[in-house]
C-alpha cells in the first residue's frame, strides 16, 4: 500500500513539474509587494515566507516603500494565492480530492486547500497593510486570515536610525519580522486534514483570529527591536472585524499583553538574532464568556541565523516556549486532574536553497518536541486522538523539499515523521495505535498572481 501511495505521489509531482517547468529563479512572494517596489521577490525573501534583512526593513517601515512618489498606490496593491494539495496518511482517503454534491471538498481530502486574496502594500502615505482573506476549501468557509495594518516613521536616536510604528493585527506574532516565531515559522504550510498531537501552547497559533489588538514598536540602529501589544477577543466590540468569518471559540477575559525583544547583528552576507516573546491570557473554558478563567503564561526564547549570497540561501531557526497553565476554572469543574500544569515546545530547523538556472531548489529539516506534565483528565484515552498515559509528549521530524520553477510559484513535498505521539511511541492511545500511524506525506502546489 505504501509503495502504491508513493508511486501516485511521484506521478502527481512529475505532472505538476512538467506543467510548471521554466527557467526562472525568483523566490515566490505576494506579487503586489514586488509590483509596488520594483524589486525581485528574492530581495525580500529567501523562500516565501522567510524574510531577508531587506524584507524585514520593508515590513517594519509599514509596507509603503514604492517606485511611485504618490501618497497612494495605483492600481491598488492586490494579489491572489491558490494552494492545491495532496495528503497521504493512514486513516485518510488519499489522492486528489473529489467534490461532494455541494461542490465542497470532503472532510478526508484536500484539493484545493485554500484560495486567498491579499491587499499587500501602501494604503496612504506612511500607512500600509498586509490583509489576507481566505477561502478554506476543507471547512467551506471564508474568513479574514492573517492581517497586519501598520503606520510607521523614521527618526534618529543617539545619532542612529530609529524606525517606529503602530501595528493593528489579529494573531500574536503575525507582526513579527523574524522567522523563528510561530506565525511565520517552519513549516509555512501543512496538511489541513492530517492528525496532529493533542497539546499545544496558546501562543503557538491558538489565538489566531480569536483576538485582535494594537501595538507599538521601535527598531534602533538595526540592532535592537522592542514591541508591546495588547489584544482582546474578537467575539464583540471594536476588535470584532479582525475575526470576521472565524468562529470565536477561544474567548479571552480582558486584555492579553504581548511583548517582543530582539537583539540583531548584520554583517556582509550574514545576520544573527536572538530574542524573547510572550503573553499572558485569561481564557474562559469551553468557549464561554463569563465566570472564572484559566490563565496561560507563555514565555519564549528564539534565535535565527541567515547566510544570503547570490546563489546560496542558508538559515537556521529555533524557538523554545514555556507555558504555565493555571486551571483556576477547569480544575474545580473536574476538567483537569491537576490545579496547574507546565507545557513546553521546542523546534529547530535548518534550510538551504540554491538559485539554479532552472529555478530555486532546496529543502528543510525540522526537529519538533512537546513535553509537559502528565494530566490523565486533560489528556484522556480515546482512539487516535487520545493518550493512554495522560502525557502530552510528542516529537518527530519534518522533511521538506522545495522547487520554485517560475515566478510566483512553489512546489513542496513534505514528510512528517512522529517518533512519539500523545505520550508514547507505540499504543499511545490504548487502542493499539502507534505514533507512526500519524506519519504524513503532503504535496503542495502554491501559485500567486
C-alpha positions in Angstrom: 0.0 0.0 0.0 2.8 2.4 0.9 4.6 1.8 -2.4 1.3 2.4 -4.3 0.8 5.6 -2.4 4.4 6.8 -3.2 4.0 5.9 -6.8 0.9 8.1 -7.0 2.7 11.0 -5.4 5.6 10.7 -7.8 3.3 10.7 -10.8 1.4 13.7 -9.5 4.7 15.5 -8.8 6.1 14.8 -12.2 2.8 16.0 -13.9 2.9 19.3 -12.0 6.6 19.7 -12.6 6.1 19.3 -16.4 3.4 21.9 -16.4 5.4 24.4 -14.4 9.0 23.9 -15.6 10.5 27.2 -16.7 14.0 28.8 -16.3 13.2 31.5 -13.8 14.8 31.7 -10.4 13.0 34.3 -8.3 11.7 33.3 -4.9 7.9 33.4 -4.5 6.1 36.1 -2.6 3.0 38.2 -2.7 3.2 39.8 -6.2 1.7 43.2 -5.1 4.8 43.9 -3.0 7.1 43.2 -5.9 5.0 45.3 -8.3 4.9 48.2 -5.8 8.6 48.3 -5.1 10.0 47.1 -8.4 12.3 44.7 -6.6 12.7 41.0 -7.2 10.9 38.8 -4.7 14.3 37.3 -3.8 15.4 40.6 -2.4 12.9 40.3 0.4 12.6 36.5 0.7 14.8 33.5 0.8 11.9 31.1 0.2 8.5 32.5 1.0 7.6 33.4 3.7 11.1 33.7 5.2 12.2 37.3 5.2 15.7 38.6 4.4 17.1 41.8 6.1 15.6 43.8 3.2 12.2 42.2 3.7 12.4 42.8 7.4 13.0 46.6 6.8 10.2 46.7 4.3 7.7 45.3 6.8 8.9 47.4 9.7 8.6 50.5 7.6 4.9 49.8 7.0 4.8 48.1 3.6 4.9 51.5 2.0 8.2 51.6 0.0 7.3 52.2 -3.6 8.6 53.2 -7.0 5.8 55.8 -7.1 6.2 59.2 -5.4 2.4 59.4 -4.9 1.0 59.1 -1.4 -1.3 56.3 -2.6 -0.7 53.2 -4.8 -2.5 52.9 -8.1 -3.5 50.4 -9.2 -4.2 49.1 -5.7 -1.7 46.5 -4.4 -3.9 43.4 -4.8 -2.7 39.8 -5.1 -4.1 36.3 -5.0 -2.8 32.9 -4.0 -4.1 29.5 -4.8 -2.9 26.4 -2.8 -3.5 22.9 -4.1 -2.5 19.9 -2.0 -2.5 16.1 -1.6 -2.3 14.4 1.8 -1.3 10.8 2.1 -1.7 9.2 5.6 -3.1 6.1 7.2 -6.8 6.5 8.1 -7.3 9.2 5.4 -8.8 8.9 1.9 -5.7 9.5 -0.2 -5.4 11.2 -3.5 -6.6 14.2 -5.4 -9.8 15.4 -3.8 -13.2 14.8 -5.4 -16.0 17.2 -4.6 -19.3 16.3 -2.9 -22.8 17.2 -4.1 -22.5 20.7 -2.6 -19.3 21.3 -4.6 -17.3 21.2 -1.4 -14.1 19.3 -0.6 -14.9 16.2 1.5 -13.5 16.0 5.1 -10.9 13.4 4.2 -9.4 15.1 1.1 -7.8 18.4 0.3 -7.7 19.9 -3.2 -7.7 22.8 -3.4 -6.6 23.5 0.1 -7.1 27.3 0.1 -7.7 30.3 -2.0 -6.6 33.8 -0.7 -6.9 37.4 -1.8 -4.5 40.0 -0.4 -4.2 43.7 0.0 -0.5 44.0 0.3 1.2 47.3 0.2 0.7 51.1 0.7 -2.7 52.4 1.7 -1.8 56.1 2.0 1.5 57.9 2.8 3.0 56.1 5.8 0.1 53.7 6.2 0.3 50.2 4.7 -1.1 46.7 5.2 -0.9 43.0 4.8 -4.5 41.9 4.7 -5.5 38.3 3.8 -9.0 37.0 3.1 -9.1 33.2 2.6 -11.5 30.6 1.3 -10.8 27.3 3.3 -11.9 24.5 1.0 -11.9 21.9 3.7 -14.2 23.9 6.0 -16.0 25.5 3.1 -15.7 28.9 4.8 -14.4 32.4 4.0 -12.7 34.4 6.7 -10.3 37.2 7.4 -6.9 35.5 7.7 -3.6 36.9 8.9 -3.9 40.7 9.0 -1.3 43.4 9.9 -2.0 47.1 9.3 0.9 49.5 10.1 1.7 53.1 10.4 5.5 53.7 10.5 8.0 56.5 10.6 11.7 57.2 10.9 13.9 59.4 13.1 17.2 59.3 14.9 18.2 58.4 18.4 21.7 59.0 19.8 22.8 59.6 16.2 21.5 56.3 14.9 18.5 55.4 12.8 15.2 54.6 14.6 12.2 53.1 12.9 9.0 53.4 15.0 5.4 52.3 14.3 2.0 51.1 15.3 0.5 47.7 14.3 -3.1 46.5 14.3 -3.2 42.8 13.8 -5.2 39.6 14.6 -2.6 37.0 15.5 0.1 37.4 18.1 3.5 37.0 16.3 2.0 37.7 12.8 3.5 41.2 13.1 7.0 39.7 13.7 9.8 40.0 11.1 11.9 37.1 12.2 11.1 33.6 11.0 11.5 31.9 14.4 8.2 32.9 15.9 5.0 30.8 15.4 3.1 32.8 12.8 5.9 32.6 10.2 7.9 29.7 11.5 8.7 26.5 9.6 6.8 24.7 8.0 5.0 27.6 6.3 2.2 25.2 5.2 0.9 21.9 6.5 -1.9 19.4 5.7 -5.4 20.6 6.8 -6.6 17.1 7.3 -3.7 15.2 9.0 -3.8 14.1 12.6 -1.8 16.3 15.0 -0.8 16.0 18.7 -3.3 16.9 21.3 -1.2 19.5 23.2 0.0 22.9 22.1 0.8 26.2 23.7 -1.6 29.2 23.4 1.0 31.5 21.7 1.6 28.8 19.0 -1.4 29.7 16.9 -4.3 29.1 19.4 -5.3 32.8 19.3 -5.1 33.4 15.6 -8.1 35.5 14.6 -9.5 34.8 18.0 -8.1 38.1 19.2 -7.3 41.5 17.7 -5.1 44.2 19.1 -2.8 47.2 18.7 0.9 47.5 19.4 3.8 49.9 19.3 7.3 49.0 18.2 10.8 50.6 18.0 13.7 49.3 15.9 17.0 51.1 16.6 20.2 51.0 14.6 19.3 47.6 13.1 20.4 46.3 16.4 17.5 46.4 19.0 13.8 45.7 18.5 11.2 46.3 21.2 7.5 45.9 20.9 4.5 45.9 23.3 0.9 44.9 22.1 -2.4 44.4 23.8 -5.2 42.1 22.5 -8.8 41.4 23.3 -11.4 38.9 22.0 -12.9 39.3 18.5 -16.3 38.0 19.6 -17.6 41.5 20.2 -16.6 45.2 20.4 -14.1 47.2 18.4 -11.9 44.2 17.5 -14.8 42.1 16.1 -13.9 42.9 12.4 -10.5 41.4 12.9 -12.1 38.0 13.4 -14.6 38.2 10.5 -15.7 34.8 9.4 -14.0 33.0 12.2 -15.9 31.2 15.0 -14.6 32.7 18.2 -14.4 29.6 20.4 -11.4 30.8 22.5 -12.6 33.8 24.4 -10.2 35.9 26.5 -11.2 37.9 29.5 -10.0 41.5 29.3 -6.6 42.4 27.8 -3.9 40.0 26.7 -0.5 41.7 26.9 2.2 40.6 24.4 5.9 41.5 24.4 8.8 41.1 22.0 12.5 41.9 22.4 15.2 41.1 19.8 19.0 41.8 19.5 20.2 41.5 15.9 23.5 41.9 14.1 24.1 42.0 10.4 27.5 41.7 8.6 28.2 41.1 4.9 26.1 38.2 3.9 25.2 37.2 7.4 22.6 38.1 10.0 22.1 36.8 13.5 19.3 37.5 16.0 18.3 36.3 19.5 15.1 37.3 21.3 12.3 36.6 23.6 8.5 36.9 23.3 5.5 36.0 25.3 2.0 36.7 26.5 -0.4 36.3 29.4 -4.0 35.2 28.6 -7.0 34.6 30.8 -9.4 32.3 28.9 -12.9 31.2 29.6 -13.2 27.4 29.5 -15.4 25.8 26.9 -15.8 28.9 24.8 -17.8 30.7 27.5 -17.8 34.4 28.1 -18.4 34.8 31.8 -17.3 33.3 35.1 -13.8 32.2 36.2 -11.0 31.8 33.8 -7.9 29.7 33.3 -4.6 31.6 33.0 -1.9 30.8 30.5 1.6 32.5 30.8 3.8 31.9 27.8 7.5 32.9 27.8 9.6 32.1 24.8 13.2 32.3 23.5 14.1 32.3 19.9 17.1 32.7 17.6 17.9 32.9 13.9 21.0 32.8 11.6 20.9 33.6 7.9 23.6 33.4 5.2 22.3 35.0 2.0 24.6 35.0 -1.1 23.9 35.4 -4.8 23.3 31.7 -5.4 23.1 30.2 -1.9 20.5 30.8 0.9 21.1 29.1 4.2 19.3 29.7 7.5 18.7 28.2 11.0 15.8 29.0 13.3 14.9 27.7 16.7 12.3 28.6 19.3 11.5 27.3 22.9 8.2 28.1 24.6 7.4 27.5 28.2 3.8 27.7 29.2 2.4 27.8 32.8 -1.2 26.7 32.8 -3.2 27.7 35.9 -6.6 25.8 35.8 -8.4 28.2 38.1 -11.7 27.5 36.3 -11.2 24.0 34.7 -9.8 22.2 37.8 -12.9 22.9 40.0 -15.1 21.7 37.2 -13.2 18.4 37.0 -11.8 19.1 33.5 -8.2 18.7 34.6 -6.5 16.3 37.1 -4.0 19.0 38.3 -4.6 22.5 39.5 -1.8 23.7 37.3 0.4 22.2 34.5 3.5 23.0 32.5 3.8 22.6 28.8 7.0 23.2 26.7 7.5 23.4 23.0 10.9 23.2 21.2 11.6 23.5 17.4 14.8 23.8 15.4 15.0 23.8 11.6 17.8 24.2 9.0 17.1 25.4 5.5 19.2 25.5 2.3 18.1 26.7 -1.2 20.2 27.1 -4.3 19.3 29.5 -7.1 19.9 27.5 -10.2 19.3 28.5 -13.9 16.2 26.3 -13.9 14.7 27.6 -10.6 15.3 27.6 -6.9 15.7 24.2 -5.4 16.3 23.2 -1.8 14.9 21.8 1.3 14.5 21.9 5.1 14.6 19.6 8.1 13.0 20.4 11.4 13.0 18.6 14.8 10.0 19.3 17.0 9.2 18.3 20.6 6.3 19.0 23.0 6.7 17.9 26.6 4.7 18.6 29.8 3.1 17.4 33.0 1.1 14.2 33.0 -2.6 15.0 33.3 -4.9 12.0 32.7 -8.1 14.1 32.7 -6.8 16.8 30.3 -5.2 14.2 28.0 -7.6 11.3 28.3 -7.7 8.0 26.4 -9.6 8.0 23.1 -8.9 6.3 19.8 -6.3 8.1 17.5 -6.6 11.5 19.2 -6.2 10.5 22.9 -3.4 9.5 25.3 -3.4 6.2 27.3 -0.8 7.6 29.7 -2.2 11.1 30.2 1.0 12.5 28.7 1.2 15.3 26.2 4.7 14.4 25.0 5.2 14.2 21.2 8.2 14.6 19.0 9.5 13.9 15.5 10.8 15.4 12.3 9.6 17.3 9.3 11.4 16.9 6.0 10.6 19.2 3.1 11.9 19.6 -0.5 11.1 22.8 -2.4 11.2 23.7 -6.1 10.4 27.2 -7.4 10.2 26.7 -11.1 9.0 30.1 -12.1 8.0 33.5 -10.7 5.2 33.3 -8.0 5.1 29.5 -7.8 6.4 26.9 -5.5 6.1 23.1 -5.2 6.8 21.4 -1.9 6.9 17.8 -0.9 6.8 17.3 2.9 7.0 14.3 5.1 6.1 14.4 8.8 7.6 11.6 10.9 6.5 11.0 14.5 8.7 9.2 17.0 6.3 9.9 19.9 2.7 10.9 19.7 0.5 11.9 22.7 2.8 10.3 25.2 4.2 7.1 23.6 5.9 5.5 20.6 3.6 2.5 20.5 0.0 2.0 21.5 -0.2 5.7 22.6 -4.0 5.8 22.7 -4.7 2.5 24.5 -6.4 1.2 21.3 -3.2 -0.3 19.7 -2.3 2.8 17.6 1.4 3.6 17.1 2.9 7.0 16.6 3.9 6.1 13.1 0.2 5.8 12.2 0.2 9.6 12.0 3.1 10.0 9.7 2.0 12.1 6.8 3.1 12.8 3.2 2.0 16.2 2.0 2.4 17.7 -1.5 1.7 21.4 -2.0 1.5 23.5 -5.2 1.5 27.2 -4.5 0.7 29.9 -7.1 0.4 33.6 -6.7 -1.0 36.2 -9.2 
